[in-house]
Amino acid sequence: MSYPFSDDQEELRRTVRRFLTEKSPEPEVRRLMESAEGFDPAVWRQMAGQLDLQGLVIPERYGGAGHSYAELVVVLEEMGRALLCAPYFSTVALAANLLLATDDETAKRDLLPAIAAGRSIATVALTEHSGRWDADGVAMEAAEADGGWSLSGEKFYVPDGHVADLVLVVARTPAGVSLFAVRQGASGFAATPVPTMDQTRKLARLRFDRTPARLVGADGQGWPAVSETLDLAAIALAAEQAGGAQRVLDMAVEYAKLRVQFGRPIGSFQAIKHKCADMLVEVESARSAAYYAGWAAAERSDEVPALASLAKSYCSEAYFHAAAENIQIHGGIGYTWEHPAHLYFKRAKSSELMFGDGAYHRELLARRIGI
Amino acid sequence: MAKDAATDTVRRGGAEGFRRSVRDWIRANAPAPGGPYEQWERRLLAARLICPAWPREYGGSALGPLDALTLAEECARAGAPLVQRGVGEHLIGPAVMEHGTPAQRSALLPGIVSGEDRYCLGFSEPDHGSDLASAATAGEVRGGEVVVTGLKAWVAEPHRANMIAVLCRTSPASPAHRGLSLVLVPLTPANGVRVCRIRELTGSYGLGEVRLDGARVPLSHAIGGVDGGWAPAMTALAHGRAHEAASAHLGFEERFWELVREARKSGRAREPEVRAQLAWAYTRITLLRATGLRIAARTAAGADTSGEAAVAALFRSEFGRRFGEIAVGVSGAAELVRPEGDGYGLSEWQEAFLTGRGATIGAGTGEVRRNAVAERVLGLPKEAGGGGR
């Protein structure tokens, strides 16, 4: 496989960038981030109908396009760059990946084609009050009754949980961590959007009260699939972060060339140059991290868990640093609501905190490489 | 898609096949740790693997950048790195290849491959460390020769070289880089070239000053012609950076795992801060490789990767410094003491720690590297007052 990307993959990048330039310009991002739903259903349908994006990595036998994870890295890098407001990450990087990671053929056949076609918005409900991303953080219990299952309890920080028609819930049974599918509208199920610091990424609180749920995969065998999904989601997020980091660097450099102070462009001052050079080093390395991890995922390499943590920790910090420096280089205007710098800055921090920050993933990495 | 996947499998199979054959060859030919390395060098030479990426007519094997990287990786991992006797293999050779005449290529390249000519780099001067365009060493064209007089500083390993690539000013009237020539000067006392070795803060004498006192060099050794030395000099440095970028991880991988083994043994690998530092270092080493692969792949596709290589070189130099700091920190009290013996011998981690200070100075200080990257890659305006080039 060509590294980092083949001509076809670069063509995909151009297509997605054109689409997002048109569909996700800054005014649109601002309109959607202020809306309750947080996305435009018409654009969501076009993403599926025109570009096959929701089904990108879903195998053809489940109605998808059957591309590799390297393609998804390209797409998410562009989405991060455009700050796209859509439940794409939750539907594709979380829910579809989780279904694919299970061995539940029936569930895959039932649920994936609608996702691939853009008819279903899906997400994964893992985190609870504790805000933990590991198996020990899963306390919610599932009860078995009359040959079926029901869920009671609460899930927090669920990406796009308020607009998802399908929620894959991680809960405990006497046999261990297990996966359950819940449909929007199921009895006792309530999804409430919560106000988020980063308004471009919507989160919801989910309540379950004896809500009927369908077991996905074998009872008690859910965690390996969740763990695999968290790794793939970390790589997906790293790609988004690399794209966002590149965008804020571009903004900072563009401004530094134009803004004149003391009779010269501020970009001619070494203090600014060195900031930009350091940002560039980190942005390039972030792209290397996301591409390398995406490549490993496409190859289904044993190194995926280590590289996922590596990419997540590096890209989280690189994006945050670049987004913060972008504000600083813009000075006063960068501190205003009117300027887009804060949109990226907030997205950078929310992406860093989601699924564990740099320190969390460095420890995971240490364990995963056997230290 | 199905067709692409099949092609990819074939391509991947090809790359893995090459790696396997390289491993087999190394197993059959590499010395045990510790040598004898003379024999290893002879075997590499016989197998045309001293400059593996060069065309076959100049003694290379015409390997693409990715295969060359695979070869370098496998040799390094086997404890028998590829041979490099100075800056000929990765700086001067490529500059001759790109800017030399056919006659210069035939005359100069085979000596680099055979090891007969071992080059050091005479670019910097005492008053012009990183600011090469200000080079003041004089080059006077007299008949068919250039007569070179001046002092070159911060020359790496001059005592191992028999040739020095000198950037000298052949047209004093022309401003900055337009009056410079790149001449390849025999480094012998008989030719008026004297080396004065400088002791580094590590205690070793790797650096030196080279004084040229009317040293003579035929015009046929001026690469890029008289006054045309700036372009080949920049090519040499760019190739050096590209090589450094592609192979940067090699020097760190083995040492990293050795540090991990020590940390396990001492129990420090259980300390959260030590674990974090080791994971931090592993991340950078992996990214050196990932970026090196990206650059090698783009080079293979014919792209100009000088910008990416400059960025990668900056990343590597900063990491190199930090790695030494982490290593002595993880090793701890043991680094208070030097090995027994004469002189100022160092432990491996002391060596890494002390040479690290040079990582962000040599081949351009971190500050100059940042300026260059900001101006040439990002296109930021030059500093007012002539600070730039």
Interface residues (C-beta under 8 A of the other chain):
Chain A: M1 S2 Y3 P4 S6 D8 A65 G66 H67 V253 A256 K257 R264 P265 G267 S268 F269 Q270 I272 K273 H274 C276 A277 D278 L280 V281 E284 S285 R287 S288 A289 Y291 Y292 L307 L310 S313 Y314 A359 R362 E363 L365 A366 I369 I371
Chain B: M1 D4 D8 R11 R12 V260 A263 R264 A269 P272 R275 A276 L278 A279 W280 Y282 T283 T286 L287 R289 A290 T291 L293 R294 A297 E308 V311 A312 L314 F315 E318 E367 R369 R370 N371 V373 A374 E375 V377 L378 G379 L380 P381 K382 E383 A384
